[in-house]
Amino acid sequence: MKYYNLSLRQLKTILVVSEQKRLIKASELLSLTPPAVTIQLRQAEEEIGLILFDRTPEGLKLTDAGNEVVKCAKKIFGELNDLSNKLEEVSFAQRGSVKVGIVSTAKYFGHNIIASFIEENPNIKTSIKVASRENILNELSSFELDIAITGTVPLSKELISQSFGDHPIIIISSPKSPLANKSRIKKVELITEKILTREKDSGTFNTLQSFLDDTKLAYEPSMTVVGSNETIKQAVISNLGIAMISEHCCYNEIKNNLLCKLNVDGLPIIKKWYATKIKTRQLSYASNLLYDFILEKANKFLPKN
């Protein structure tokens, strides 16, 4: 059996490049220059004897060989991370550490969940990362995070999710909008409105598309706002249009009459909030403690009407 002499640095470089697709972006994350990243990739390809990336106009795309290396690299870094947790448990008498990811939509209550967990478990070192759904799931899959709070069930078969509470999706408007005074709004009436959306393929964009598809009428969101939910809310407050959004994102604005929750037929759409982890990964004591805490107690931190 042949063993390849690949360093952890080379494997990490391959992982990051596979996620970012661009040398410049990857080099920034790796704190290397683009030429240094190129050298790492070339040396890895020479050691293996196969091309790992195809150079395309859209960026670097993994070859079949590259995909196999990435799968193996994720397992290696996962095992190293698990070893670190196990050694921490031995060293700190089951105090350990846990890294939790929170999708940006859940940041309005997620920090309160973690704060309560820390209050009950002050000896556990808890790190929090808030980012987009895509980034959180990528870091969870690459073992950079232990668990995550997500608003949808990930498609990856590597991950397992358990719900801990309802996640209502609504449509909001400015109080200045004529729709704000209507007691009932038919779905078809939304087609002619200025609809503000997150970027395509975001969870909210896909939900909006599914919601409007059964009107059988052609529609096109009038403005795509690529950014945070805060950007969306400010645009709606300014009466630039209406938007579909998680009710938990705008609880305070609705309460203080800065935004209106529209009475649209078929809404709210009740989704779920989930605690998510890698199915085959053996979590540390600290990570299991937080995962169970979320499932048992996180519901009480969700905003309530």
Backbone as CSV, one residue per row, in Angstrom:
resi,resn,N_x,N_y,N_z,CA_x,CA_y,CA_z,C_x,C_y,C_z
1,MET,0.840,-1.191,0.000,0.000,0.000,0.000,0.884,1.253,0.000
2,LYS,0.539,2.211,-0.858,1.336,3.427,-0.945,0.805,4.478,0.017
3,TYR,1.707,5.118,0.757,1.338,6.204,1.649,1.868,7.516,1.070
4,TYR,0.977,8.501,1.003,1.368,9.785,0.439,1.922,10.695,1.532
5,ASN,3.001,11.366,1.219,3.664,12.255,2.173,3.068,13.663,2.063
6,LEU,1.816,13.804,2.535,1.129,15.093,2.512,1.119,15.685,3.913
7,SER,1.436,16.958,4.016,1.439,17.626,5.319,0.034,18.099,5.669
8,LEU,-0.189,18.379,6.961,-1.476,18.926,7.387,-1.714,20.289,6.743
9,ARG,-0.657,21.061,6.559,-0.793,22.364,5.905,-1.309,22.208,4.471
10,GLN,-0.774,21.198,3.759,-1.230,20.971,2.391,-2.700,20.540,2.363
11,LEU,-3.075,19.665,3.288,-4.465,19.212,3.346,-5.399,20.369,3.683
12,LYS,-4.969,21.220,4.624,-5.779,22.385,4.979,-5.921,23.316,3.783
13,THR,-4.847,23.507,3.037,-4.881,24.350,1.841,-5.874,23.802,0.821
14,ILE,-5.837,22.502,0.595,-6.756,21.869,-0.357,-8.205,22.067,0.088
15,LEU,-8.465,21.902,1.386,-9.819,22.084,1.921,-10.318,23.502,1.688
16,VAL,-9.514,24.479,2.060,-9.932,25.874,1.959,-10.137,26.277,0.499
17,VAL,-9.232,25.861,-0.393,-9.370,26.187,-1.812,-10.633,25.543,-2.388
18,SER,-10.937,24.322,-1.963,-12.143,23.642,-2.464,-13.407,24.383,-2.052
19,GLU,-13.385,25.046,-0.875,-14.555,25.778,-0.406,-14.651,27.162,-1.044
20,GLN,-13.502,27.842,-1.206,-13.512,29.227,-1.682,-13.486,29.341,-3.198
21,LYS,-12.933,28.353,-3.882,-12.870,28.294,-5.348,-11.877,29.298,-5.961
22,ARG,-11.432,30.254,-5.190,-10.531,31.294,-5.697,-9.264,31.349,-4.855
23,LEU,-8.113,31.500,-5.533,-6.829,31.529,-4.825,-6.721,32.719,-3.884
24,ILE,-7.196,33.875,-4.324,-7.057,35.079,-3.503,-7.856,34.938,-2.205
25,LYS,-9.104,34.473,-2.316,-9.919,34.281,-1.116,-9.293,33.244,-0.191
26,ALA,-8.835,32.150,-0.768,-8.224,31.086,0.027,-6.958,31.581,0.706
27,SER,-6.149,32.345,-0.004,-4.888,32.832,0.568,-5.137,33.755,1.749
28,GLU,-6.211,34.554,1.684,-6.546,35.441,2.796,-6.912,34.635,4.037
29,LEU,-7.700,33.588,3.865,-8.106,32.755,5.003,-6.925,31.971,5.577
30,LEU,-6.002,31.591,4.717,-4.853,30.795,5.147,-3.680,31.660,5.615
31,SER,-3.815,32.989,5.455,-2.732,33.928,5.795,-1.470,33.606,4.985
32,LEU,-1.674,33.291,3.725,-0.579,33.025,2.792,-0.742,33.913,1.564
33,THR,0.315,34.032,0.783,0.198,34.728,-0.489,-0.367,33.767,-1.532
34,PRO,-1.037,34.281,-2.575,-1.532,33.389,-3.641,-0.439,32.499,-4.233
35,PRO,0.784,33.006,-4.489,1.825,32.100,-4.998,2.154,30.963,-4.030
36,ALA,2.114,31.262,-2.717,2.399,30.209,-1.730,1.317,29.133,-1.756
37,VAL,0.065,29.551,-1.938,-1.030,28.585,-2.047,-0.836,27.726,-3.298
38,THR,-0.462,28.355,-4.396,-0.222,27.625,-5.643,0.873,26.577,-5.456
39,ILE,1.926,26.935,-4.744,3.030,25.990,-4.495,2.543,24.810,-3.670
40,GLN,1.732,25.086,-2.625,1.194,24.003,-1.789,0.370,23.028,-2.631
41,LEU,-0.457,23.575,-3.516,-1.299,22.718,-4.358,-0.445,21.912,-5.340
42,ARG,0.528,22.578,-5.968,1.376,21.889,-6.940,2.167,20.763,-6.278
43,GLN,2.706,21.010,-5.080,3.466,19.976,-4.377,2.578,18.786,-4.009
44,ALA,1.343,19.076,-3.613,0.408,17.991,-3.275,0.080,17.163,-4.513
45,GLU,-0.170,17.849,-5.631,-0.488,17.141,-6.873,0.702,16.311,-7.359
46,GLU,1.919,16.843,-7.193,3.115,16.084,-7.593,3.299,14.863,-6.715
47,GLU,3.000,14.995,-5.414,3.143,13.861,-4.495,2.127,12.768,-4.826
48,ILE,0.911,13.166,-5.126,-0.145,12.188,-5.416,-0.032,11.660,-6.845
49,GLY,0.430,12.514,-7.746,0.540,12.109,-9.148,-0.738,12.303,-9.928
50,LEU,-1.659,13.076,-9.374,-2.930,13.345,-10.044,-3.277,14.822,-9.891
51,ILE,-4.066,15.343,-10.835,-4.536,16.725,-10.755,-5.711,16.778,-9.770
52,LEU,-5.660,17.705,-8.823,-6.710,17.825,-7.815,-7.754,18.877,-8.168
53,PHE,-7.358,19.875,-8.969,-8.278,20.950,-9.340,-8.212,21.213,-10.842
54,ASP,-9.391,21.421,-11.414,-9.458,21.930,-12.779,-9.543,23.449,-12.715
55,ARG,-8.775,24.128,-13.536,-8.818,25.588,-13.591,-9.892,25.997,-14.591
56,THR,-10.984,26.611,-14.120,-12.107,27.001,-14.975,-12.361,28.504,-14.833
57,PRO,-13.126,29.097,-15.756,-13.454,30.530,-15.638,-14.206,30.851,-14.346
58,GLU,-14.910,29.861,-13.804,-15.663,30.073,-12.560,-14.799,29.856,-11.324
59,GLY,-13.554,29.471,-11.520,-12.666,29.240,-10.389,-12.118,27.822,-10.393
60,LEU,-11.519,27.429,-9.286,-10.923,26.102,-9.168,-11.995,25.080,-8.808
61,LYS,-12.107,24.042,-9.604,-13.125,23.012,-9.404,-12.447,21.680,-9.125
62,LEU,-12.903,20.993,-8.077,-12.311,19.717,-7.695,-12.479,18.667,-8.790
63,THR,-11.425,17.925,-9.046,-11.516,16.746,-9.904,-12.000,15.580,-9.052
64,ASP,-12.193,14.415,-9.664,-12.592,13.233,-8.887,-11.544,12.922,-7.823
65,ALA,-10.255,13.023,-8.207,-9.180,12.775,-7.245,-9.226,13.799,-6.124
66,GLY,-9.478,15.068,-6.497,-9.562,16.129,-5.495,-10.686,15.892,-4.507
67,ASN,-11.828,15.425,-4.996,-12.956,15.129,-4.109,-12.590,14.065,-3.081
68,GLU,-11.867,13.040,-3.523,-11.461,11.981,-2.598,-10.498,12.508,-1.541
69,VAL,-9.576,13.382,-1.945,-8.630,13.963,-0.993,-9.367,14.826,0.027
70,VAL,-10.347,15.614,-0.433,-11.107,16.473,0.474,-11.886,15.637,1.491
71,LYS,-12.519,14.560,1.030,-13.243,13.680,1.962,-12.312,13.144,3.040
72,CYS,-11.152,12.698,2.623,-10.176,12.140,3.558,-9.660,13.224,4.507
73,ALA,-9.407,14.435,3.974,-8.881,15.526,4.796,-9.874,15.910,5.884
74,LYS,-11.161,15.939,5.549,-12.188,16.264,6.553,-12.179,15.246,7.688
75,LYS,-12.026,13.972,7.329,-11.981,12.930,8.357,-10.747,13.100,9.241
76,ILE,-9.615,13.416,8.626,-8.373,13.573,9.391,-8.492,14.722,10.381
77,PHE,-8.974,15.879,9.911,-9.101,17.024,10.812,-10.178,16.784,11.866
78,GLY,-11.203,16.016,11.489,-12.219,15.656,12.482,-11.654,14.802,13.597
79,GLU,-10.840,13.806,13.221,-10.213,12.939,14.222,-9.263,13.735,15.112
80,LEU,-8.519,14.661,14.517,-7.604,15.492,15.309,-8.368,16.385,16.272
81,ASN,-9.499,16.901,15.805,-10.317,17.745,16.674,-10.901,16.939,17.821
82,ASP,-11.376,15.717,17.508,-11.910,14.846,18.557,-10.834,14.489,19.569
83,LEU,-9.619,14.224,19.088,-8.504,13.922,19.987,-8.243,15.097,20.918
84,SER,-8.304,16.308,20.374,-8.089,17.505,21.183,-9.126,17.604,22.290
85,ASN,-10.406,17.344,21.929,-11.474,17.394,22.943,-11.280,16.345,24.024
86,LYS,-10.901,15.134,23.608,-10.719,14.053,24.580,-9.562,14.348,25.528
87,LEU,-8.489,14.908,24.973,-7.349,15.254,25.829,-7.699,16.397,26.769
88,GLU,-8.552,17.314,26.288,-8.994,18.400,27.157,-9.806,17.867,28.336
89,GLU,-10.665,16.891,28.038,-11.480,16.315,29.108,-10.604,15.680,30.171
90,VAL,-9.564,14.982,29.729,-8.636,14.366,30.680,-7.889,15.442,31.460
91,SER,-7.432,16.453,30.749,-6.627,17.501,31.364,-7.432,18.381,32.310
92,PHE,-8.680,18.698,31.915,-9.470,19.637,32.702,-10.594,18.959,33.483
93,ALA,-10.455,17.680,33.696,-11.439,16.949,34.518,-12.867,17.167,34.008
94,GLN,-13.041,16.883,32.745,-14.346,16.952,32.079,-14.895,18.372,31.995
95,ARG,-14.015,19.337,31.919,-14.493,20.688,31.626,-14.551,20.867,30.115
96,GLY,-13.422,20.769,29.463,-13.393,20.759,28.001,-13.835,22.062,27.359
97,SER,-14.134,21.991,26.063,-14.561,23.161,25.300,-15.547,22.729,24.230
98,VAL,-16.294,23.709,23.712,-17.264,23.434,22.663,-17.328,24.655,21.750
99,LYS,-17.403,24.382,20.434,-17.525,25.450,19.444,-18.876,25.315,18.758
100,VAL,-19.702,26.334,18.915,-21.062,26.281,18.370,-21.230,27.352,17.304
101,GLY,-21.873,26.970,16.196,-22.188,27.908,15.132,-23.666,28.283,15.180
102,ILE,-23.957,29.548,14.931,-25.334,30.038,14.934,-25.590,30.724,13.596
103,VAL,-26.578,30.244,12.840,-26.908,30.922,11.586,-27.397,32.325,11.908
104,SER,-27.133,33.268,11.014,-27.379,34.676,11.319,-28.832,34.961,11.690
105,THR,-29.773,34.210,11.120,-31.182,34.416,11.430,-31.496,34.102,12.897
106,ALA,-30.692,33.236,13.509,-30.938,32.809,14.891,-30.191,33.641,15.929
107,LYS,-29.454,34.654,15.470,-28.634,35.420,16.420,-29.482,36.227,17.397
108,TYR,-30.756,36.448,17.057,-31.616,37.268,17.901,-31.991,36.575,19.208
109,PHE,-31.833,35.273,19.267,-32.072,34.548,20.518,-30.939,33.580,20.852
110,GLY,-30.100,33.257,19.842,-29.061,32.247,20.027,-28.079,32.582,21.138
111,HIS,-27.695,33.868,21.231,-26.740,34.252,22.267,-27.317,34.035,23.669
112,ASN,-28.624,34.220,23.816,-29.250,34.002,25.127,-29.203,32.526,25.524
113,ILE,-29.357,31.652,24.527,-29.256,30.211,24.804,-27.861,29.877,25.319
114,ILE,-26.849,30.369,24.620,-25.473,30.059,24.996,-25.113,30.707,26.326
115,ALA,-25.618,31.913,26.580,-25.337,32.582,27.855,-25.897,31.781,29.026
116,SER,-27.081,31.219,28.841,-27.674,30.401,29.905,-26.878,29.120,30.122
117,PHE,-26.411,28.525,29.012,-25.585,27.318,29.130,-24.289,27.619,29.885
118,ILE,-23.654,28.731,29.561,-22.406,29.106,30.238,-22.649,29.356,31.723
119,GLU,-23.791,29.945,32.032,-24.124,30.198,33.442,-24.232,28.895,34.224
120,GLU,-24.777,27.856,33.575,-24.907,26.552,34.236,-23.597,25.762,34.201
121,ASN,-22.743,26.067,33.223,-21.493,25.305,33.048,-20.314,26.260,32.883
122,PRO,-19.968,27.001,33.934,-18.935,28.034,33.816,-17.536,27.503,33.516
123,ASN,-17.295,26.214,33.751,-15.960,25.655,33.517,-15.736,25.198,32.082
124,ILE,-16.809,25.208,31.278,-16.676,24.797,29.880,-16.372,26.022,29.029
125,LYS,-15.297,25.963,28.281,-14.921,27.056,27.387,-15.802,26.977,26.139
126,THR,-16.664,27.965,25.956,-17.640,27.945,24.873,-17.346,29.051,23.869
127,SER,-17.161,28.670,22.611,-16.898,29.638,21.544,-18.104,29.702,20.620
128,ILE,-18.444,30.912,20.186,-19.620,31.129,19.342,-19.199,31.742,18.012
129,LYS,-19.763,31.245,16.929,-19.566,31.873,15.620,-20.921,32.106,14.974
130,VAL,-21.195,33.352,14.587,-22.417,33.701,13.870,-22.042,33.988,12.422
131,ALA,-22.698,33.305,11.496,-22.378,33.486,10.076,-23.558,33.005,9.236
132,SER,-23.418,33.087,7.929,-24.464,32.625,7.019,-24.639,31.112,7.158
133,ARG,-25.790,30.642,6.720,-26.085,29.207,6.788,-25.015,28.395,6.060
134,GLU,-24.626,28.874,4.866,-23.634,28.148,4.069,-22.306,28.023,4.811
135,ASN,-21.844,29.125,5.392,-20.563,29.098,6.106,-20.617,28.209,7.345
136,ILE,-21.721,28.291,8.080,-21.860,27.477,9.293,-21.844,25.993,8.943
137,LEU,-22.576,25.602,7.906,-22.630,24.184,7.537,-21.292,23.697,6.991
138,ASN,-20.589,24.562,6.251,-19.261,24.189,5.751,-18.299,23.937,6.909
139,GLU,-18.319,24.812,7.896,-17.402,24.662,9.029,-17.805,23.489,9.917
140,LEU,-19.093,23.201,9.987,-19.541,22.029,10.739,-19.060,20.762,10.039
141,SER,-19.196,20.704,8.722,-18.786,19.526,7.954,-17.281,19.310,7.992
142,SER,-16.519,20.392,8.114,-15.060,20.280,8.157,-14.533,20.205,9.589
143,PHE,-15.442,19.978,10.549,-15.089,19.747,11.948,-14.506,20.996,12.637
144,GLU,-14.697,22.167,12.041,-14.239,23.392,12.694,-15.229,23.832,13.767
145,LEU,-16.486,23.404,13.633,-17.505,23.609,14.661,-17.970,22.257,15.163
146,ASP,-18.429,22.221,16.411,-18.904,20.960,16.983,-20.390,20.757,16.716
147,ILE,-21.179,21.795,16.941,-22.627,21.733,16.711,-23.083,23.074,16.150
148,ALA,-24.329,23.118,15.679,-24.840,24.362,15.102,-26.326,24.505,15.369
149,ILE,-26.763,25.758,15.426,-28.187,26.080,15.484,-28.579,26.555,14.095
150,THR,-29.516,25.845,13.451,-29.888,26.138,12.073,-31.399,26.290,11.936
151,GLY,-31.805,26.949,10.850,-33.223,27.192,10.624,-33.866,26.249,9.630
152,THR,-33.073,25.412,8.979,-33.593,24.404,8.061,-32.787,23.124,8.232
153,VAL,-33.362,22.013,7.805,-32.640,20.748,7.852,-31.639,20.718,6.703
154,PRO,-30.348,20.572,6.977,-29.351,20.528,5.900,-29.590,19.326,4.983
155,LEU,-29.265,19.496,3.708,-29.442,18.413,2.742,-28.388,17.324,2.893
156,SER,-27.246,17.663,3.456,-26.144,16.706,3.576,-26.539,15.509,4.432
157,LYS,-26.251,14.315,3.915,-26.534,13.090,4.663,-25.551,12.887,5.816
158,GLU,-24.462,13.687,5.817,-23.476,13.577,6.893,-23.987,14.184,8.194
159,LEU,-25.017,15.040,8.089,-25.484,15.797,9.244,-26.821,15.269,9.745
160,ILE,-27.038,15.430,11.028,-28.311,15.053,11.642,-28.836,16.242,12.421
161,SER,-30.143,16.488,12.336,-30.754,17.638,12.991,-31.950,17.200,13.820
162,GLN,-32.116,17.849,14.971,-33.276,17.630,15.831,-33.889,18.979,16.161
163,SER,-35.219,19.079,16.038,-35.887,20.362,16.247,-36.048,20.669,17.726
164,PHE,-36.034,21.973,18.041,-36.266,22.380,19.436,-37.308,23.482,19.557
165,GLY,-37.902,23.910,18.427,-38.937,24.934,18.533,-39.445,25.380,17.176
166,ASP,-40.606,26.055,17.183,-41.210,26.547,15.951,-40.470,27.779,15.431
167,HIS,-40.471,27.916,14.111,-39.780,29.016,13.429,-40.750,29.622,12.416
168,PRO,-41.527,30.628,12.824,-42.536,31.200,11.918,-41.929,32.134,10.876
169,ILE,-42.364,31.971,9.628,-41.940,32.821,8.524,-43.126,33.699,8.119
170,ILE,-42.899,35.011,8.045,-43.983,35.951,7.780,-43.570,36.906,6.662
171,ILE,-44.497,37.773,6.264,-44.179,38.869,5.357,-44.424,40.177,6.100
172,ILE,-43.476,41.082,5.977,-43.534,42.353,6.696,-43.621,43.524,5.718
173,SER,-44.157,44.623,6.227,-44.192,45.867,5.452,-43.943,47.031,6.395
174,SER,-43.772,48.192,5.817,-43.731,49.423,6.607,-45.154,49.755,7.050
175,PRO,-45.324,50.401,8.206,-46.666,50.860,8.601,-47.263,51.834,7.578
176,LYS,-46.402,52.440,6.734,-46.866,53.381,5.718,-47.470,52.671,4.500
177,SER,-47.220,51.380,4.366,-47.704,50.640,3.202,-49.226,50.480,3.253
178,PRO,-49.928,50.611,2.104,-51.384,50.374,2.078,-51.746,48.968,2.556
179,LEU,-50.834,48.011,2.391,-51.122,46.635,2.819,-51.232,46.525,4.336
180,ALA,-50.597,47.438,5.057,-50.560,47.344,6.523,-51.949,47.480,7.139
181,ASN,-52.870,48.121,6.422,-54.218,48.356,6.963,-55.230,47.306,6.515
182,LYS,-54.797,46.332,5.730,-55.728,45.321,5.226,-55.842,44.163,6.212
183,SER,-57.071,43.745,6.478,-57.286,42.652,7.428,-56.982,41.296,6.813
184,ARG,-57.029,41.217,5.487,-56.724,39.952,4.800,-56.117,40.270,3.441
185,ILE,-55.054,39.598,3.107,-54.359,39.824,1.842,-54.248,38.501,1.100
186,LYS,-54.767,38.464,-0.125,-54.627,37.254,-0.929,-53.200,37.150,-1.466
187,LYS,-52.748,35.932,-1.590,-51.377,35.701,-2.042,-51.106,36.354,-3.391
188,VAL,-52.085,36.316,-4.285,-51.905,36.840,-5.640,-51.663,38.353,-5.624
189,GLU,-52.115,39.036,-4.577,-51.916,40.481,-4.488,-50.447,40.847,-4.309
190,LEU,-49.654,39.916,-3.836,-48.242,40.198,-3.581,-47.426,40.289,-4.861
191,ILE,-47.948,39.694,-5.951,-47.185,39.611,-7.193,-46.806,40.990,-7.721
192,THR,-47.698,41.964,-7.531,-47.443,43.309,-8.062,-46.685,44.200,-7.084
193,GLU,-46.372,43.683,-5.896,-45.654,44.476,-4.904,-44.148,44.457,-5.149
194,LYS,-43.471,45.446,-4.609,-42.006,45.449,-4.626,-41.528,44.498,-3.539
195,ILE,-41.004,43.364,-3.955,-40.582,42.326,-3.012,-39.073,42.393,-2.829
196,LEU,-38.643,42.590,-1.604,-37.222,42.620,-1.286,-36.796,41.243,-0.820
197,THR,-35.668,40.754,-1.305,-35.252,39.398,-0.953,-33.783,39.355,-0.559
198,ARG,-33.429,38.275,0.092,-32.026,37.946,0.281,-31.483,37.390,-1.031
199,GLU,-30.213,37.026,-1.038,-29.605,36.511,-2.256,-30.259,35.193,-2.682
200,LYS,-30.187,34.886,-3.989,-30.755,33.640,-4.497,-30.100,32.457,-3.809
201,ASP,-30.926,31.416,-3.592,-30.514,30.167,-2.947,-30.381,30.303,-1.434
202,SER,-30.657,31.480,-0.877,-30.762,31.561,0.579,-32.047,30.858,0.996
203,GLY,-32.133,30.464,2.260,-33.308,29.740,2.727,-34.584,30.544,2.548
204,THR,-34.529,31.855,2.871,-35.716,32.701,2.762,-36.132,32.898,1.308
205,PHE,-35.158,33.085,0.423,-35.472,33.250,-1.002,-36.195,32.015,-1.527
206,ASN,-35.702,30.821,-1.195,-36.330,29.582,-1.666,-37.731,29.422,-1.099
207,THR,-37.921,29.809,0.163,-39.252,29.722,0.778,-40.224,30.663,0.079
208,LEU,-39.776,31.885,-0.216,-40.620,32.848,-0.925,-41.010,32.315,-2.295
209,GLN,-40.047,31.746,-2.997,-40.316,31.205,-4.329,-41.375,30.104,-4.266
210,SER,-41.212,29.193,-3.324,-42.179,28.100,-3.170,-43.559,28.641,-2.808
211,PHE,-43.580,29.661,-1.967,-44.844,30.236,-1.493,-45.625,30.877,-2.641
212,LEU,-44.911,31.560,-3.547,-45.590,32.270,-4.631,-45.801,31.429,-5.880
213,ASP,-45.104,30.311,-5.995,-45.176,29.501,-7.220,-46.589,29.028,-7.539
214,ASP,-47.388,28.712,-6.502,-48.705,28.143,-6.796,-49.726,29.202,-7.232
215,THR,-49.306,30.481,-7.330,-50.200,31.480,-7.924,-50.267,31.313,-9.438
216,LYS,-49.268,30.574,-9.984,-49.206,30.305,-11.428,-49.001,31.581,-12.254
217,LEU,-48.577,32.649,-11.601,-48.309,33.897,-12.310,-46.818,34.193,-12.298
218,ALA,-46.344,34.811,-13.339,-44.924,35.164,-13.396,-44.655,36.321,-12.448
219,TYR,-43.558,36.269,-11.750,-43.188,37.372,-10.863,-41.665,37.444,-10.805
220,GLU,-41.206,38.595,-10.428,-39.768,38.786,-10.273,-39.561,39.767,-9.130
221,PRO,-38.818,39.378,-8.084,-38.554,40.328,-7.004,-37.964,41.614,-7.580
222,SER,-38.487,42.759,-7.110,-38.082,44.028,-7.703,-36.693,44.451,-7.280
223,MET,-36.227,43.930,-6.159,-34.910,44.320,-5.682,-34.308,43.168,-4.886
224,THR,-33.067,42.843,-5.182,-32.377,41.818,-4.411,-31.395,42.506,-3.474
225,VAL,-31.609,42.324,-2.189,-30.738,42.934,-1.195,-29.794,41.861,-0.682
226,VAL,-28.557,41.902,-1.120,-27.581,40.913,-0.682,-26.946,41.439,0.600
227,GLY,-27.272,40.825,1.700,-26.758,41.296,2.980,-27.486,40.623,4.119
228,SER,-27.511,41.290,5.228,-28.071,40.709,6.433,-29.569,40.953,6.521
229,ASN,-30.186,40.288,7.499,-31.597,40.551,7.770,-31.798,41.985,8.236
230,GLU,-30.779,42.558,8.872,-30.860,43.946,9.303,-31.030,44.872,8.100
231,THR,-30.312,44.575,7.021,-30.433,45.376,5.802,-31.846,45.285,5.235
232,ILE,-32.381,44.082,5.211,-33.747,43.867,4.739,-34.731,44.667,5.584
233,LYS,-34.607,44.583,6.894,-35.546,45.274,7.786,-35.498,46.786,7.586
234,GLN,-34.285,47.330,7.481,-34.164,48.775,7.303,-34.779,49.218,5.979
235,ALA,-34.627,48.399,4.941,-35.220,48.731,3.643,-36.744,48.735,3.728
236,VAL,-37.309,47.773,4.456,-38.772,47.707,4.601,-39.268,48.854,5.473
237,ILE,-38.570,49.153,6.555,-38.943,50.286,7.405,-39.002,51.572,6.583
238,SER,-38.094,51.700,5.611,-38.054,52.877,4.731,-39.113,52.814,3.634
239,ASN,-39.928,51.785,3.651,-41.027,51.600,2.698,-40.538,51.407,1.263
240,LEU,-39.387,50.727,1.126,-38.888,50.395,-0.207,-39.583,49.163,-0.781
241,GLY,-40.311,48.436,0.063,-41.001,47.246,-0.395,-41.396,46.379,0.778
242,ILE,-41.838,45.150,0.465,-42.196,44.171,1.488,-41.179,43.038,1.447
243,ALA,-41.177,42.203,2.457,-40.193,41.114,2.489,-40.708,39.939,3.295
244,MET,-40.299,38.744,2.878,-40.531,37.541,3.675,-39.333,37.371,4.591
245,ILE,-39.607,37.065,5.860,-38.530,37.044,6.852,-38.952,36.189,8.039
246,SER,-37.987,35.740,8.811,-38.296,35.038,10.055,-38.919,36.018,11.040
247,GLU,-40.036,35.639,11.638,-40.682,36.516,12.621,-39.763,36.781,13.807
248,HIS,-38.913,35.811,14.116,-38.010,35.977,15.254,-36.938,37.036,14.993
249,CYS,-36.743,37.400,13.721,-35.763,38.441,13.380,-36.286,39.838,13.658
250,CYS,-37.607,39.990,13.663,-38.168,41.344,13.725,-39.216,41.492,14.821
251,TYR,-39.099,40.667,15.845,-40.064,40.700,16.958,-40.135,42.094,17.579
252,ASN,-38.979,42.691,17.878,-38.962,43.998,18.549,-39.488,45.109,17.645
253,GLU,-39.132,45.054,16.348,-39.599,46.087,15.427,-41.118,46.044,15.253
254,ILE,-41.689,44.835,15.231,-43.149,44.709,15.134,-43.803,45.206,16.426
255,LYS,-43.216,44.845,17.547,-43.743,45.257,18.854,-43.740,46.778,18.991
256,ASN,-42.721,47.434,18.440,-42.593,48.893,18.552,-43.156,49.638,17.341
257,ASN,-43.942,48.921,16.510,-44.644,49.522,15.368,-43.723,50.138,14.315
258,LEU,-42.517,49.610,14.222,-41.623,50.024,13.140,-41.883,49.196,11.887
259,LEU,-42.386,47.984,12.099,-42.742,47.078,11.007,-44.128,46.513,11.265
260,CYS,-44.793,46.115,10.188,-46.103,45.469,10.304,-46.025,44.035,9.803
261,LYS,-46.641,43.135,10.554,-46.788,41.749,10.129,-48.066,41.649,9.309
262,LEU,-47.920,41.330,8.025,-49.070,41.324,7.126,-49.901,40.053,7.273
263,ASN,-51.223,40.226,7.154,-52.155,39.097,7.268,-52.374,38.471,5.885
264,VAL,-51.387,37.713,5.443,-51.420,37.104,4.118,-51.951,35.678,4.219
265,ASP,-52.836,35.314,3.308,-53.346,33.941,3.272,-52.173,32.956,3.187
266,GLY,-52.226,31.920,4.006,-51.182,30.891,3.971,-49.997,31.175,4.871
267,LEU,-50.030,32.295,5.567,-48.940,32.644,6.488,-49.463,32.742,7.920
268,PRO,-48.638,32.533,8.915,-47.213,32.238,8.783,-46.941,30.794,8.337
269,ILE,-45.798,30.608,7.698,-45.289,29.265,7.426,-44.504,28.842,8.674
270,ILE,-44.903,27.747,9.278,-44.237,27.314,10.505,-43.154,26.295,10.166
271,LYS,-41.912,26.751,10.246,-40.787,25.848,10.103,-40.275,25.487,11.490
272,LYS,-39.071,24.994,11.576,-38.499,24.588,12.863,-37.084,25.134,13.016
273,TRP,-36.686,25.312,14.269,-35.280,25.548,14.596,-34.653,24.214,14.968
274,TYR,-33.378,24.035,14.593,-32.729,22.741,14.781,-31.367,22.864,15.459
275,ALA,-31.059,21.855,16.243,-29.688,21.617,16.693,-29.108,20.586,15.724
276,THR,-27.954,20.901,15.140,-27.388,20.082,14.065,-25.968,19.657,14.405
277,LYS,-25.639,18.411,14.050,-24.291,17.890,14.284,-23.966,16.857,13.215
278,ILE,-22.710,16.433,13.166,-22.299,15.388,12.231,-22.765,14.032,12.767
279,LYS,-23.423,13.288,11.898,-24.062,12.037,12.307,-23.075,11.027,12.893
280,THR,-21.924,10.876,12.262,-20.993,9.813,12.659,-19.937,10.279,13.658
281,ARG,-19.983,11.541,14.035,-18.939,12.073,14.899,-19.245,11.809,16.369
282,GLN,-18.233,11.374,17.092,-18.368,11.189,18.525,-18.012,12.503,19.214
283,LEU,-19.036,13.190,19.704,-18.822,14.496,20.318,-18.173,14.371,21.694
284,SER,-17.494,15.439,22.090,-16.888,15.485,23.418,-17.971,15.608,24.481
285,TYR,-17.572,15.435,25.718,-18.503,15.585,26.848,-19.144,16.963,26.821
286,ALA,-18.335,18.013,26.633,-18.841,19.386,26.644,-19.814,19.623,25.484
287,SER,-19.487,19.111,24.296,-20.347,19.306,23.129,-21.683,18.597,23.309
288,ASN,-21.654,17.379,23.834,-22.904,16.651,24.099,-23.760,17.378,25.121
289,LEU,-23.097,17.975,26.113,-23.814,18.707,27.154,-24.570,19.885,26.547
290,LEU,-23.910,20.631,25.656,-24.566,21.771,25.014,-25.661,21.304,24.055
291,TYR,-25.399,20.242,23.298,-26.396,19.730,22.352,-27.683,19.350,23.098
292,ASP,-27.538,18.634,24.209,-28.709,18.238,25.012,-29.384,19.456,25.634
293,PHE,-28.586,20.430,26.045,-29.135,21.650,26.635,-30.028,22.378,25.624
294,ILE,-29.566,22.473,24.376,-30.345,23.142,23.332,-31.673,22.424,23.110
295,LEU,-31.637,21.102,23.002,-32.862,20.339,22.748,-33.848,20.441,23.896
296,GLU,-33.340,20.503,25.122,-34.216,20.495,26.298,-34.685,21.888,26.718
297,LYS,-33.858,22.922,26.512,-34.169,24.221,27.122,-34.218,25.402,26.159
298,ALA,-33.763,25.233,24.927,-33.652,26.389,24.030,-35.004,26.985,23.659
299,ASN,-36.054,26.183,23.661,-37.374,26.666,23.238,-37.842,27.861,24.045
300,LYS,-37.491,27.900,25.315,-37.987,29.000,26.167,-37.329,30.331,25.834
301,PHE,-36.247,30.307,25.033,-35.577,31.547,24.655,-36.093,32.117,23.330
302,LEU,-36.987,31.380,22.647,-37.543,31.868,21.395,-38.523,33.002,21.681
303,PRO,-38.510,34.073,20.884,-39.448,35.188,21.096,-40.883,34.692,21.020
304,LYS,-41.701,35.162,21.925,-43.116,34.772,21.973,-43.983,36.003,21.828
305,ASN,-45.100,35.824,21.113,-46.044,36.942,20.946,-46.782,37.218,22.251
